[in-house]
């Protein structure tokens, strides 16, 4: 069934990359209107219904639908985003916004995260509409802004302000289907859940003074340095959840390794032993089994000759299922020890983990479809350690998975390294496979 090339999806991805919809987290960044216009034109030419939403100037999303004939049939949404994170052009081998096709790979920011799938979903939708396909269940395409920040100009806004346009029974978004070679054979991990986010701002207090006399001063920056050190070395207790258990059971490790990976008291030691062989995979495994804490930004000081009396630290905390603000505060206090009274939590995002069942008809269809591309592979549910827009829909009861169809050309570890990394690129075979898979999945799952 698979095909190795699809020039139309390659061209669409290149255009999306060149639109340079860079989201730096500010309200005025992103400029996703350019890609919304591109995809709206593609869908409009196919004859499908389409709506455009722009809650903030330049932050546009588009939603298209092919209405089903049976209101009792399941509905499905293909959810892609059009924004990308910034790229440092000095550290890339090629122009991150050039969309160059080199040796069978399209280079550019967003080629992996997730313009490749947005292009494939959009093209599959347009082809179904062009063909006059009449499904029993409704198919929705949503190409949204602002996924790389908080979704407040994109999916989050749509779910709150236009729920009837985007709410479906089932949803597919990033990033599953990348082949993972394990001792027990090839696995195709599909995220069925994702960790929560608790981005915190920690304020460290001190006492101002003249920097020419630093002896025994209460320098907030010096205290903040120790706060960062303690946070970085903190090791939360491991937790074993269903998605991690399913992945470990499928990996095919020797029994003693499997037992250690499923034991909260031994999993850290087991991961340490594997780190030398595959650090990228071990980092993901660690994140799947721990609430993580990473200091990322520091704000402090006003003048070179003044002892700072206040320093703010931004900390990225990703929470496992069952964690909330109370648990996060307790973890921070535990990590800081006697410094905890010196640190004030002045801001904290409460965005808890979400999960979907994987004993569903959609899961069964995905497994059958994947076998057509990877006869030697099998689907396995996983926990997404980063945030996606799926969380907004899971909270409304939508069963949501991350899925694409990728070739063996780029290994699982390279995929992981390219998310928000340098030299991001995708092979043309994976693009063709994903476009074909999304078209076939709609036909298989929605009928018609």
N, C-alpha and C positions, 0 to 999 in steps of 0.2 A: 504493500500500500504506500510506503514512504517514497518520497521523491527527494532528490538531492539539491535542487535549485528551484527558486521561485523569484524571478527578477522583480515582480511587482511588490513583494513584501520587502525585498532588499531596498528598493527605491523609496518606499514609504518610510522605512526606518532611517535612511539617510536624511530625508527631509526633516523628520522629527528631531534628529540630532542637531542638524544645522539651524533649527529654529532657536536653539540656545535658551531654553526656558529654565534658567538657573534660579533655584529657590534658596536664598540664603537665610530664610526664616523671617525676613521682614515682610510687612504687608505689601510693600510696593515692588517686591521682587517677583520672580516667576515668569510674568508676561506670557502665561499659557494661552492667551487669546490667539497667538499665532498658530499653535498646534491645534487648538479647538477649531479654528477656521479651516485648516487643512483637512482634518478628519470630518468635519461637517460637510465639506465639499465632496469628499469621497462617498459618504453615506447618502447625501442628497442625490448624487448621480445614479445611485442604485435604486432610488424610488422609495426608500424607507422613510418613516416618520422620524423627525429629529427635533429636539428642543435644545436651546442654548441657555445656560445660566451663568450670570456674571455678578456675583454678590459684591465684588470689589472691582473697580476698573482694572482691566487687564488680566484678571484672575478668572478666566472663563473655563467652563466645563460643558461638555455636550452629552446628551442622553438620547439614544435612538432605540426604537423598538419594532419588532415584528410581532404583531398581535396573534395569539393563538386562537384556535377555533373552539377549544374546550375549556371553559372556566375552571373545571375541576382538575385539569392536567397540571403537572408541576411547571413552574416558571423558573427561568435561569437567567442570571446576569453575568456578563463578561465585564469585569471591572479593571480598567487600566488607568495609569496616571501619566501625565504628560510633562511633569516637572522633573528636574534633575538637581543633584547637589552640585556645588561649585567644584571646579577643577583647577589645579595649579598647572598652567600650561608649561612652566619651566621644567616640571618633573615628568612630563609625558614624552614618549618617543615620537608621537605624531600630534597633530592639531586635535585637541579633544572635542572640538565642534566642527571638524572637517567632514565627518561621516565617510571617511575613505574606505574603499574596498581593496584590501590587500591580501593576496594569497588565500582567497576564500573566506576572509573575515572582515566584518564591518567594524571599524574603529570609531569610538566616540563615547563621550559621557552619556550614560543612560543606555548604552548598548546592552548591558546586562540588567540594569535596574532602572525602570522596567520597560523602556521604549521598545525593546524587541517583542515583548508580549503584547504591548498596546498596539503595535503595528499589526501583529499576527491576528489578534482578536478583531481589530477594526476591519481588516481585509476579509477575514472569514465571514464576518457579519455582512459586509457589502456584497460578497459573492452569493451568499444565501438570498439576499434581497433581490439581486439581479436575476437570479434563477427563478424568481417567482415562488420560492419555497413557502408552503403554507403549513406551519406546524400545528400540532394540537396544543402545545404549551407555548407561552409567550417567551420570546428571547429579547433581552435588554442588553444594549451596549452602553456603558458609561465610561467616558474618558475624562478624567477629573484633574483638577488643579490641586496643588498644595499637599500632596501626600508626603513630601519630604520634610514638612514641618508638622503642624498639628491637625491638618485637614479642615481648619476652620473656614477656608475659602473654597473647599472642594467637597469631598465625600461627607465630612461632618456636617457641613452646611446643608447639603442636599438631603441627608437623612432627617434633619430637623425641619427644613422649610419646604421640601418637595418630596416627602416620603413615598407618595403614590407613584412617582415617576421612576423610582429606583429600587423599591422594595420588591424582592422576589423570594421564592421558596429556597432557592439554591444560588450560590455565587462562586465564580472562579476568579482568582486574582493571582498575584505573584506568590511564590517563586519555585514551586516544586517541579519534579520530573527530571532533575539533573542526576545522571547515573552515578551511583556510588558503588565501587567495587569492594566487597567484603569477603572474608574467608568463606562464607556460605553462598557466594554468588552475587550477581548484580542486583542492587536495590535501587528503587526509584522513590526517594523520600518525598512525601506530599504533606505540607504543613496543614494540620487540622486544628491547631491552637497556636496562640502566641502569648509571649510574656507581656506583662504590663509595664508601664513606664511611670516612674516617680522622679521626674527631674526636680532637683532641689537646689535652692540657693542657701548656702550656709554663710552666716555673717560672724566673723571673728572680730572681737573687740580688743582694743588696746588703749594706750594713752599717748597722745601726741607729744612731741618734743623736738629739740634741735638735733639734727643728725650728726653734728660735730661732737656730741657728747652721748654716745650710745650705751655707755656702761650701765647695766642693770635697768635699762628702759623696758617698758612694756610694749614691745614692737609687735603690732598685729600681724605684720607680714612674716616675722619669724615664727610666731605661734601658728599662723596659717600653714607654713611649710611643714610643721610637725603634724598638723591636722591632716594634710594631704598624705604624708608618709603613713600615718596610722590607717587612714582609709584604704590606701593602696595595698597594705599588707594584711588587711582584715580578711579572714577566711570564714564566710558564713557556712553553716552546716548544710551538707548536701541533702536534697530531697528527691525522691524517686516518684515520678508521675507516670500515668498510663502510656503517654506517647513515647517517653524514654524507654519504658519497659518493652514496648512493641518493637522499637528500633533495635535494642540490644538483643532481644530474642531472635530477630531476623539476621543479625550480623554473622552468625555462625562462628563466633569465637570459641576457643576451648572452654569446657565447662567451668574451670577455675576462674578464667577471665570474666566470663558472663556473670558468675556469682559475685565477683568483686564489683563489677559495674552496676549491679543492682542492690548493693549494700551501701547505705548512706555512710557507714563508718569506714568503708574501704575504697569507695569510688575515687577519692582524691589521689590515693596512692596508685591506683590502677591507671589513672589518667597521666600522672607524672611519668610512669614507665613508658607510656605510649607517645609522650610528647616529642621525644627525639626523632621518632619515625614519621610523625605526621602532626606538626604543631597546629596547622590550620584546623584540621578536624578536631583535635583535642580542645582547642579554644571553643569551638561550637559545642562540643560535648560538655565542657565545663559550664557553659552558659545554660545548657538545657537542664542542668541538675542543681544550679545555684541561683539565688538572687544575687545579682552582681552590682558592684558599685565602682564607678570610674570618675575621678575628678578630671574635668575637661577644660574649664576656663577659670581664670583668676582676674579679679578687678580690685585694684587697691593702690593706695598712695596718691599723693597730689603734687609733690614737689621733691626733687632729689635731696634737698637738705632738710626734709621734715620726716620725723618718725611717724609712720602711718598709725592712725588710731582705729582704723576699720578696714577690713579686707573681706570681700565677698568671693566665695568659691561656688562655681556651678558644678553640680555633680549629677552624672547620669546613672540613675539606679533603675535596673530592669528586674521586675518582680515575677516570681513564680505564682501559679494559681494559689489563691487563699491569702495572699499578702495584701495588706492595705496600709494606710498612713500610720496606724498604730505600730504595726510590725516594723515598718521602715524606721520610725523614730527610735524604736528599741534597738534596732541594728546599729544605727548611727551612734547611739549612746554607748553601746557595747564596744564599738570600734574605737571610740575616742577616749574611753576610760575617764581619767581624772580631768581631761580637757573638756569633757562634755558641757560643764557649766559655762565655759567660755564661748560656746558656739550656739548661735541662735539660728533656728530654721525659719527664714523669713518668707519663703515661698516654696510650695511643693505641689507638683502636678499629681492628681489622683486619677490614673488611667489604668484600671486593673486588667489582669490577664483575661483572655477570652478563649473559649474552646467550642468545637463542634463535634457531634457524634460522627463516627466513621463506619457505622453499620447502616448505610443508607443506599438507596438505589443509585444515586450519583456516584458513590464510591465504586460500586460494582461496574458501572459503565466506564469509569476511568480505568479500572484495572483491565477490563477487556480491551479498551482502546490502546492502552500502553503496550499490551502484548503484541499488537500488530506492528509496532515500531521496534520494540525490544523483546523478542520472543524468549530471551534468556533472563529477562528481568521481572521483578515483581514490586508492586506498590507497598510502601510501608508508611504508616502515619508518623509525623514528627511534630515537634514543637518549634515554631518560628521564634528565634531569639530576638529579632528586631520587631518593630511595629509596622503594620500595614493598615490600609483602610478597611480590611475585613472586620476589624474590631467593631466599627460602627454598626455593621450589618448583623454580626452575631448577637449583639445586644438587642436587636429587634426580632431575633428568632430565626434569622437566615442561616442555613447550613453553609459554611464558607470554607473553601479549600484553596491552597496555592497550587497551581498546576501549569505546566508547559510541557513541550515535548522536545527533548534535547538529544543530540547525537553524542557519540563517545569521543568526539574530537577534543573537547576541552574537559579536563578532569574536574571532579567535584571540588578538589582543593583549589584549583585555579579559579573556578567560579566564585568561591567564597572570598578569595583574595581580591577579586576585581570589584566587589560591591563597595562603592564609595572609594575605590582605589585608583591607582594610575593604570594607564594603558588598557582601559576597559574595551572589550570587543566580543563579538559573537560570530560564530561560523554560519555560513549561508545555509548549510544543511539543517541546522537547528531552527533557523527562521522558517524554512520551507516545511519542516515537520510540524512546528507549532501552528502555522496557518492551516495546514491540512487537518491537524488534530482538532482544532477548535471548530472547523466546519463540520467534521464528521461527528464530533461529540454532540453538537446541536441537533443534528439529524437523528442520531441514535437515542438521545435522551428525551427530546421533545416531540419526536415523531414527525410525520408528514413526508 
